[in-house]
């Protein structure tokens, strides 16, 4: 990774720590809510939940290029055209990423 910023990393930590702490707490709250509601297994089997969990894994385990890796987790990597765009809507993750896989 090339260091091109004149700012020390500690300045970034000082500036954005509280904001990102709140984001992590939001995610934890969201996951706790899923666990508390009826049929959490159904939600955990959903491709969006799986994509979120995979993104969190990348966030924790990667040491660089986290943003790129996480963008790819949520992206549709298919290259062929769809038959029709009728009824298609953005849902934030690609169902095809988890065809039979976790």
N, C-alpha and C positions, 0 to 999 in steps of 0.2 A: 504494500500500500504506500502510495506517495504522500508525503506530508506537504500539503500546499497551503495550509492555514497558518497565518501568523499568530493566531490565538492559542494559548496553552489549553490543553484538554481540560484542565481543572476549571478554567473559566466556563467551559461548556457545561461541566457537571454542576457548577454553582448556579448557572442560569436556568438549567432545564431539569434539575433533579426533582423538584416538587411536582412539576407538570407531569413528568413521566411516572413518578410514584403514584399519582392519582390514576393514571391510565392502567397501571398494573392492578391496582385495587379494583377498578371497574371490571377488568377481565376476571379477576378472582370472584367477584360478586356474581357476575354472569354465570360462571361455571357452578358456583354454589347453588344458584337459583335452579339451574337444570337438575342438579342432584336432588333438590328438595321437592320438585314437582312430580306429579304422577308420571309413570312410564319413562324414567330417565334413560333407560336402555335404548328406547326408540330414538331419542334425541342424539345419543352417543353414536348410533349407527348411521346417522345422517352425514352425507359427504361434507357439509359445511362444518360440522363439529370436528370431523376428522381432519379437515384442512386446517382449522384453527389449532388443533392439537399439534399437528405437524409443524405449523409455523412457530408455535411456542418452543418446540424442540429445536428448530433451527436457531431461534433467538438465543437459546441457552447454550447450544453446543458450537455454533459457528464463531470464528474469531475475526472474520472479515466478510465483506459482501453479504451481510445479513439481509439488507433490503432487497437485493436482487434475488436471493434464494427464497425469501418469503413471497415476493411478487410472483415467482414461478409456481409456488405452492398453490396460489389462488387462481392462476391463469389457465385458460383453455389452450392447450398445446396442440390441438388438432389443426391440421392444415387444409383439409378438404372443405369444399363449400357445403353449407347446409341446404337441404331440399327447400325449406321455406323458413322465413323468419317470423311467420305468423305465430303468435303465442309465446315467442321467446322473450324473456326478460332477464335482466341482470339480477343475480342472486349472490354475487360476491365470491363465489368459488365455482370450480368446474366439477361437475358430477363425474365426468369421465376419468378423472384422476384416480378414482377409487373403485373402478370396476373389478369387484371381487377381491380387492386388496385393502389392507388397512394402512 
